[in-house]
Amino acid sequence: PEPSLTPTLTPTPLPEAVILDGVVYVDQHGRWNYCGPANLTMALNFWGWPGDRDDVAAVVKPGIQNPANDFIEQGRWDKNVMPYEMMNFVIDETDYNVVMRYGGDNDLVKRFIAAGFPVMIEKGYYEADYTGKVAWLGHYLFTTGFDDAAGEFIVQDAYLQPGQDRRVAYETYYEGWRSFNYLFMVVYPPERDAEVYEILGPYADPAWADQHALEVAEREINEYRGVDQFFAWFNKGTSLVQLQQYAEAASAYDQAFALYAELGEGDVQRPYRIMWYQTGPYWAYHYSWRYQDVISLANTTLYETISEPTLEESIYWRGMAYLEQGENDLAVADFRETVRLNPNFGPGWAMLEYMGVGP
């Protein structure tokens, strides 16, 4: 067959300002680590989904099933909901479609909003956590409008107060987005699939998007210094993992972590939570046969960056590395811990089945 051409985006003039109607604001307060459930609920409610944030959380972060704890307390120790978990929820639990890509930019966000589609991004920022300490945090942000005259996006921030119809300068928005490789997600009704892919243009091809994100990261490596250069090197590794170029990705992450070591000692300078939200380095090191590096990184993440070792993804990858090293008992213990922490963690269940053991 003749090769199919990557779709190209035909630029069309955009209005100077759009604010979408029908947005139902949902905050994350009164719960633990509810950024993901709150934002996904807003994305689904916009299209008429009748559920709420607890319906989402019951699937994506059910938590430790201890009958002594209520629903809220059970989910307390699950610190983060990954993008793939939210995508799986949309696919498995609703009648809606979802698309996620890396390497987005402000213009693409505006094109979606102008066509009536709100956009969820994953970003980082420096903010006071629940203890009052200012440090870098990962965050989802539901974007529902833009205003070129003011140079601002209109967002629904589930954490900051007031969070409804909050305005964020384009530059600030993009700067925070950098720390997650410009990841964006759009939820939409299936009958509007053709519209979404027309707006995506070349992004419709995931490989194109990953290659584009890689080129952005390589450009920003040369443009920035300090923590932004760290994020650029990290993003290069993430894009290379997406492209399954694992050895090259491992080298990029090595450079990122070398830069991290040179940042200031304070938590404000160092984004020490980054492995709570992104697991690319585990993929890169594991598939480059650097199993001890996987174990060391997991241990650092689990015992030096968090109050309790409750990140199921880090524990899972440590278990995978133990398995490759022939330490089967340690591997089984880790896989069992992943499904104790999150009974819906499919990779942990798959490995327990592979090894012929129960939880």
Kinemage of the C-alpha trace (Angstrom):
@kinemage 1
@onewidth
@group {chain A} dominant
@subgroup {mainchain}
@vectorlist {calphas} color= white
{ca pro a 1} P 0.000 0.000 0.000
{ca glu a 2} L 1.021 3.589 -0.531
{ca pro a 3} L 2.402 5.254 2.620
{ca ser a 4} L -0.116 7.387 4.464
{ca leu a 5} L 0.831 11.010 4.889
{ca thr a 6} L 0.948 12.644 8.292
{ca pro a 7} L -1.969 15.080 8.451
{ca thr a 8} L -0.983 18.708 8.340
{ca leu a 9} L -2.685 21.480 10.237
{ca thr a 10} L -4.205 24.252 8.157
{ca pro a 11} L -3.977 27.414 10.267
{ca thr a 12} L -7.280 29.202 10.684
{ca pro a 13} L -7.719 32.580 12.342
{ca leu a 14} L -8.673 32.281 15.995
{ca pro a 15} L -10.875 34.679 17.927
{ca glu a 16} L -9.076 36.977 20.330
{ca ala a 17} L -10.909 35.549 23.327
{ca val a 18} L -13.014 32.482 24.154
{ca ile a 19} L -14.531 31.463 27.484
{ca leu a 20} L -16.343 28.140 27.353
{ca asp a 21} L -19.798 27.877 28.875
{ca gly a 22} L -21.010 24.894 30.833
{ca val a 23} L -17.937 24.427 33.005
{ca val a 24} L -18.675 22.810 36.374
{ca tyr a 25} L -15.949 23.705 38.853
{ca val a 26} L -14.718 20.906 41.134
{ca asp a 27} L -12.099 21.408 43.830
{ca gln a 28} L -9.861 18.801 45.435
{ca his a 29} L -10.303 19.897 49.027
{ca gly a 30} L -11.630 17.752 51.836
{ca arg a 31} L -9.819 14.755 50.352
{ca trp a 32} L -6.227 13.546 50.044
{ca asn a 33} L -4.312 14.044 46.785
{ca tyr a 34} L -7.433 14.610 44.698
{ca cys a 35} L -5.967 16.740 41.927
{ca gly a 36} L -6.402 13.997 39.315
{ca pro a 37} L -9.966 12.983 40.265
{ca ala a 38} L -11.102 16.614 40.525
{ca asn a 39} L -9.712 17.625 37.137
{ca leu a 40} L -10.938 14.528 35.347
{ca thr a 41} L -14.379 15.063 36.857
{ca met a 42} L -14.436 18.604 35.445
{ca ala a 43} L -13.396 17.289 32.029
{ca leu a 44} L -16.182 14.683 32.068
{ca asn a 45} L -18.860 16.860 33.673
{ca phe a 46} L -18.359 19.413 30.908
{ca trp a 47} L -19.815 16.877 28.473
{ca gly a 48} L -22.629 15.801 30.769
{ca trp a 49} L -21.143 12.870 32.661
{ca pro a 50} L -23.179 12.558 35.889
{ca gly a 51} L -20.445 11.263 38.210
{ca asp a 52} L -18.358 13.068 40.814
{ca arg a 53} L -14.762 13.113 42.016
{ca asp a 54} L -15.316 10.218 44.431
{ca asp a 55} L -16.558 8.053 41.569
{ca val a 56} L -13.268 8.692 39.790
{ca ala a 57} L -11.145 8.185 42.893
{ca ala a 58} L -12.817 4.868 43.729
{ca val a 59} L -11.267 3.487 40.542
{ca val a 60} L -8.009 5.393 40.054
{ca lys a 61} L -6.914 5.658 43.714
{ca pro a 62} L -8.911 3.231 45.858
{ca gly a 63} L -6.114 3.053 48.398
{ca ile a 64} L -5.351 0.497 51.063
{ca gln a 65} L -8.506 -1.485 51.777
{ca asn a 66} L -8.356 -1.362 55.543
{ca pro a 67} L -11.868 -1.748 56.978
{ca ala a 68} L -10.816 0.336 59.973
{ca asn a 69} L -10.550 3.373 57.672
{ca asp a 70} L -13.275 5.207 55.801
{ca phe a 71} L -13.174 5.902 52.060
{ca ile a 72} L -11.299 9.185 52.447
{ca glu a 73} L -8.643 7.774 54.750
{ca gln a 74} L -8.111 4.693 52.580
{ca gly a 75} L -6.929 6.839 49.693
{ca arg a 76} L -4.718 9.082 51.771
{ca trp a 77} L -1.367 7.508 50.911
{ca asp a 78} L -1.832 7.403 47.144
{ca lys a 79} L 0.106 10.557 46.321
{ca asn a 80} L -0.583 10.803 42.618
{ca val a 81} L -2.866 9.676 39.811
{ca met a 82} L -0.931 9.062 36.604
{ca pro a 83} L -2.207 10.253 33.198
{ca tyr a 84} L -2.571 6.659 32.009
{ca glu a 85} L -4.831 5.918 34.989
{ca met a 86} L -7.122 8.788 34.034
{ca met a 87} L -7.129 7.715 30.391
{ca asn a 88} L -8.039 4.173 31.422
{ca phe a 89} L -10.897 5.511 33.518
{ca val a 90} L -12.355 7.393 30.556
{ca ile a 91} L -11.988 4.372 28.273
{ca asp a 92} L -13.180 1.703 30.710
{ca glu a 93} L -15.721 3.534 32.860
{ca thr a 94} L -17.399 6.069 30.548
{ca asp a 95} L -18.758 6.418 27.027
{ca tyr a 96} L -16.345 9.224 26.165
{ca asn a 97} L -13.102 9.296 24.215
{ca val a 98} L -9.767 10.725 25.308
{ca val a 99} L -6.542 11.667 23.571
{ca met a 100} L -3.202 12.412 25.231
{ca arg a 101} L 0.021 13.636 23.656
{ca tyr a 102} L 3.341 15.197 24.618
{ca gly a 103} L 4.855 18.323 23.113
{ca gly a 104} L 1.828 20.614 23.143
{ca asp a 105} L 1.976 24.382 22.977
{ca asn a 106} L -0.205 27.358 23.820
{ca asp a 107} L -1.511 27.767 20.279
{ca leu a 108} L -2.749 24.173 20.193
{ca val a 109} L -4.564 24.690 23.501
{ca lys a 110} L -6.235 27.794 22.064
{ca arg a 111} L -7.283 25.941 18.919
{ca phe a 112} L -9.005 23.278 20.989
{ca ile a 113} L -10.769 25.815 23.183
{ca ala a 114} L -11.888 27.860 20.184
{ca ala a 115} L -13.480 24.687 18.799
{ca gly a 116} L -15.283 24.039 22.083
{ca phe a 117} L -12.944 21.494 23.695
{ca pro a 118} L -11.429 22.237 27.132
{ca val a 119} L -7.889 20.957 27.643
{ca met a 120} L -6.267 19.382 30.677
{ca ile a 121} L -2.510 19.740 31.069
{ca glu a 122} L -0.044 18.430 33.622
{ca lys a 123} L 2.263 21.063 35.012
{ca gly a 124} L 4.572 21.885 37.873
{ca tyr a 125} L 4.679 24.935 40.085
{ca tyr a 126} L 6.057 26.169 43.357
{ca glu a 127} L 3.376 26.390 45.980
{ca ala a 128} L 2.794 25.768 49.678
{ca asp a 129} L 1.821 22.154 50.305
{ca tyr a 130} L -0.560 21.053 53.061
{ca thr a 131} L 2.230 21.494 55.614
{ca gly a 132} L 2.718 25.115 54.567
{ca lys a 133} L 6.164 24.502 53.071
{ca val a 134} L 6.774 26.006 49.630
{ca ala a 135} L 8.236 23.501 47.177
{ca trp a 136} L 7.749 22.170 43.659
{ca leu a 137} L 4.536 20.223 43.112
{ca gly a 138} L 2.986 18.423 40.162
{ca his a 139} L -0.526 19.506 39.251
{ca tyr a 140} L -3.248 19.008 36.660
{ca leu a 141} L -4.886 22.139 35.282
{ca phe a 142} L -8.211 22.306 33.427
{ca thr a 143} L -8.085 25.038 30.791
{ca thr a 144} L -11.385 26.502 29.608
{ca gly a 145} L -10.673 29.852 27.972
{ca phe a 146} L -8.154 32.364 26.703
{ca asp a 147} L -7.860 36.120 26.327
{ca asp a 148} L -5.234 37.403 23.900
{ca ala a 149} L -5.699 41.037 24.903
{ca ala a 150} L -4.735 40.178 28.471
{ca gly a 151} L -2.304 37.417 27.416
{ca glu a 152} L -3.987 34.945 29.745
{ca phe a 153} L -5.596 31.510 29.875
{ca ile a 154} L -8.727 30.976 31.958
{ca val a 155} L -8.263 27.851 34.077
{ca gln a 156} L -10.095 25.902 36.741
{ca asp a 157} L -7.515 25.239 39.455
{ca ala a 158} L -8.684 22.503 41.802
{ca tyr a 159} L -6.079 23.383 44.466
{ca leu a 160} L -5.526 27.132 44.624
{ca gln a 161} L -8.208 29.331 46.105
{ca pro a 162} L -10.027 30.995 44.508
{ca gly a 163} L -9.599 28.428 41.749
{ca gln a 164} L -12.656 28.969 39.577
{ca asp a 165} L -12.043 30.959 36.371
{ca arg a 166} L -8.532 31.749 37.493
{ca arg a 167} L -6.373 33.661 35.033
{ca val a 168} L -2.808 32.596 34.233
{ca ala a 169} L -0.419 34.506 31.988
{ca tyr a 170} L 0.530 32.635 28.826
{ca glu a 171} L 4.213 32.691 29.770
{ca thr a 172} L 3.571 31.392 33.302
{ca tyr a 173} L 1.301 28.661 31.942
{ca tyr a 174} L 3.899 27.477 29.444
{ca glu a 175} L 6.760 27.679 31.944
{ca gly a 176} L 4.948 25.422 34.415
{ca trp a 177} L 3.956 23.049 31.622
{ca arg a 178} L 7.614 22.492 30.731
{ca ser a 179} L 8.221 20.240 33.729
{ca phe a 180} L 5.851 17.616 32.277
{ca asn a 181} L 7.070 17.642 28.693
{ca tyr a 182} L 4.030 19.677 27.615
{ca leu a 183} L 1.605 16.792 28.170
{ca phe a 184} L -2.024 17.532 27.323
{ca met a 185} L -5.249 15.538 27.432
{ca val a 186} L -8.636 16.147 25.818
{ca val a 187} L -11.827 14.309 26.779
{ca tyr a 188} L -14.652 14.454 24.241
{ca pro a 189} L -17.771 12.672 22.950
{ca pro a 190} L -17.022 9.923 20.416
{ca glu a 191} L -19.172 11.540 17.734
{ca arg a 192} L -16.708 14.448 17.652
{ca asp a 193} L -13.697 12.261 16.984
{ca ala a 194} L -13.093 13.680 13.485
{ca glu a 195} L -13.089 17.252 14.822
{ca val a 196} L -10.527 16.425 17.499
{ca tyr a 197} L -8.161 14.778 15.042
{ca glu a 198} L -8.494 17.657 12.614
{ca ile a 199} L -7.445 20.054 15.368
{ca leu a 200} L -4.575 17.766 16.332
{ca gly a 201} L -3.170 17.913 12.817
{ca pro a 202} L 0.269 16.286 12.913
{ca tyr a 203} L -0.218 15.512 16.620
{ca ala a 204} L -2.708 12.876 15.498
{ca asp a 205} L 0.332 10.655 14.973
{ca pro a 206} L 1.723 9.834 18.457
{ca ala a 207} L 5.196 9.190 17.025
{ca trp a 208} L 5.201 12.636 15.407
{ca ala a 209} L 4.173 14.207 18.725
{ca asp a 210} L 6.931 12.369 20.604
{ca gln a 211} L 9.537 13.362 18.016
{ca his a 212} L 8.317 16.949 18.164
{ca ala a 213} L 8.528 16.930 21.978
{ca leu a 214} L 12.082 15.594 21.671
{ca glu a 215} L 13.031 18.463 19.356
{ca val a 216} L 11.507 20.989 21.758
{ca ala a 217} L 13.481 19.481 24.642
{ca glu a 218} L 16.734 19.567 22.677
{ca arg a 219} L 16.159 23.206 21.815
{ca glu a 220} L 15.365 24.110 25.422
{ca ile a 221} L 18.472 22.322 26.692
{ca asn a 222} L 20.470 24.987 24.877
{ca glu a 223} L 18.155 27.849 25.809
{ca tyr a 224} L 17.892 27.389 29.564
{ca arg a 225} L 20.009 26.905 32.651
{ca gly a 226} L 19.285 25.770 36.186
{ca val a 227} L 16.053 23.950 36.954
{ca asp a 228} L 14.577 24.648 33.505
{ca gln a 229} L 17.549 22.965 31.874
{ca phe a 230} L 17.052 20.040 34.249
{ca phe a 231} L 13.438 19.754 33.089
{ca ala a 232} L 14.541 19.974 29.448
{ca trp a 233} L 16.993 17.082 29.871
{ca phe a 234} L 14.329 15.112 31.753
{ca asn a 235} L 11.861 15.794 28.936
{ca lys a 236} L 14.395 14.587 26.398
{ca gly a 237} L 14.600 11.314 28.300
{ca thr a 238} L 10.812 11.051 28.462
{ca ser a 239} L 10.438 11.606 24.716
{ca leu a 240} L 13.128 9.031 23.965
{ca val a 241} L 11.339 6.518 26.189
{ca gln a 242} L 8.159 7.189 24.238
{ca leu a 243} L 10.146 6.495 21.065
{ca gln a 244} L 11.561 3.314 22.693
{ca gln a 245} L 15.135 4.558 22.420
{ca tyr a 246} L 15.962 3.421 25.922
{ca ala a 247} L 19.753 3.651 26.024
{ca glu a 248} L 19.650 7.203 24.692
{ca ala a 249} L 16.879 8.005 27.163
{ca ala a 250} L 18.975 6.673 30.042
{ca ser a 251} L 21.839 8.959 29.039
{ca ala a 252} L 19.487 11.943 28.954
{ca tyr a 253} L 18.164 11.133 32.415
{ca asp a 254} L 21.744 10.734 33.665
{ca gln a 255} L 22.413 14.274 32.510
{ca ala a 256} L 19.204 15.508 34.121
{ca phe a 257} L 20.080 13.971 37.475
{ca ala a 258} L 23.632 15.367 37.249
{ca leu a 259} L 22.114 18.830 36.837
{ca tyr a 260} L 19.721 18.129 39.687
{ca ala a 261} L 22.690 17.495 41.975
{ca glu a 262} L 24.038 20.952 41.126
{ca leu a 263} L 20.840 22.772 42.036
{ca gly a 264} L 20.479 24.485 45.394
{ca glu a 265} L 20.141 22.355 48.479
{ca gly a 266} L 16.755 23.762 49.460
{ca asp a 267} L 13.479 22.124 48.492
{ca val a 268} L 12.485 25.261 46.600
{ca gln a 269} L 15.395 24.755 44.188
{ca arg a 270} L 15.111 21.006 43.806
{ca pro a 271} L 11.912 19.424 42.405
{ca tyr a 272} L 12.392 16.386 44.621
{ca arg a 273} L 8.871 15.070 44.006
{ca ile a 274} L 9.381 14.536 40.268
{ca met a 275} L 9.533 10.724 40.483
{ca trp a 276} L 6.138 10.716 42.204
{ca tyr a 277} L 4.626 11.804 38.906
{ca gln a 278} L 6.876 10.504 36.130
{ca thr a 279} L 8.368 7.045 35.715
{ca gly a 280} L 10.349 7.432 32.502
{ca pro a 281} L 13.741 6.889 34.171
{ca tyr a 282} L 12.641 3.458 35.390
{ca trp a 283} L 11.705 2.444 31.840
{ca ala a 284} L 14.978 3.791 30.462
{ca tyr a 285} L 17.254 2.141 33.030
{ca his a 286} L 15.350 -1.146 33.066
{ca tyr a 287} L 15.387 -1.595 29.310
{ca ser a 288} L 19.052 -0.585 29.217
{ca trp a 289} L 19.773 -3.465 31.635
{ca arg a 290} L 20.781 -1.036 34.394
{ca tyr a 291} L 18.852 -2.864 37.080
{ca gln a 292} L 20.831 -1.612 40.054
{ca asp a 293} L 20.175 1.960 38.926
{ca val a 294} L 16.447 1.187 38.924
{ca ile a 295} L 16.696 -0.124 42.482
{ca ser a 296} L 18.790 2.814 43.681
{ca leu a 297} L 16.456 5.387 42.118
{ca ala a 298} L 13.388 3.653 43.534
{ca asn a 299} L 14.922 3.533 47.010
{ca thr a 300} L 15.868 7.206 46.861
{ca thr a 301} L 12.334 8.075 45.762
{ca leu a 302} L 10.642 5.874 48.349
{ca tyr a 303} L 12.796 6.655 51.377
{ca glu a 304} L 14.180 10.157 50.819
{ca thr a 305} L 11.418 12.125 49.088
{ca ile a 306} L 8.222 10.967 50.770
{ca ser a 307} L 7.054 10.387 54.333
{ca glu a 308} L 5.919 6.795 53.650
{ca pro a 309} L 7.054 4.456 50.813
{ca thr a 310} L 3.646 4.319 49.153
{ca leu a 311} L 4.391 4.963 45.456
{ca glu a 312} L 3.242 1.777 43.754
{ca glu a 313} L 5.007 2.604 40.473
{ca ser a 314} L 8.408 2.939 42.143
{ca ile a 315} L 7.863 -0.274 44.080
{ca tyr a 316} L 6.781 -2.065 40.910
{ca trp a 317} L 9.889 -1.075 38.969
{ca arg a 318} L 12.113 -2.045 41.898
{ca gly a 319} L 10.396 -5.428 41.862
{ca met a 320} L 11.025 -5.749 38.128
{ca ala a 321} L 14.711 -5.053 38.671
{ca tyr a 322} L 14.894 -7.562 41.544
{ca leu a 323} L 13.327 -10.149 39.245
{ca glu a 324} L 15.947 -9.571 36.565
{ca gln a 325} L 18.666 -9.969 39.196
{ca gly a 326} L 17.227 -13.313 40.295
{ca glu a 327} L 15.994 -12.017 43.664
{ca asn a 328} L 12.540 -13.516 43.282
{ca asp a 329} L 11.462 -13.258 46.919
{ca leu a 330} L 12.135 -9.515 46.940
{ca ala a 331} L 10.349 -9.141 43.621
{ca val a 332} L 7.253 -10.963 44.870
{ca ala a 333} L 7.212 -8.860 48.032
{ca asp a 334} L 7.263 -5.686 45.935
{ca phe a 335} L 4.551 -6.829 43.559
{ca arg a 336} L 2.362 -7.797 46.513
{ca glu a 337} L 2.927 -4.371 48.039
{ca thr a 338} L 1.827 -2.604 44.846
{ca val a 339} L -1.594 -4.266 44.877
{ca arg a 340} L -1.953 -3.729 48.626
{ca leu a 341} L -1.398 -0.014 48.092
{ca asn a 342} L -3.619 0.105 45.009
{ca pro a 343} L -5.908 -2.901 44.449
{ca asn a 344} L -6.541 -1.659 40.887
{ca phe a 345} L -2.858 -1.573 39.915
{ca gly a 346} L -2.918 -3.881 36.898
{ca pro a 347} L 0.848 -4.284 36.354
{ca gly a 348} L 1.290 -5.620 39.894
{ca trp a 349} L -1.458 -8.184 39.415
{ca ala a 350} L 0.008 -9.199 36.061
{ca met a 351} L 3.421 -9.893 37.582
{ca leu a 352} L 1.953 -11.871 40.481
{ca glu a 353} L 0.087 -14.020 37.964
{ca tyr a 354} L 3.252 -14.391 35.881
{ca met a 355} L 5.134 -15.625 38.936
{ca gly a 356} L 2.325 -17.954 39.950
{ca val a 357} L 1.696 -16.425 43.359
{ca gly a 358} L -1.195 -14.676 45.056
{ca pro a 359} L -1.385 -11.351 46.846
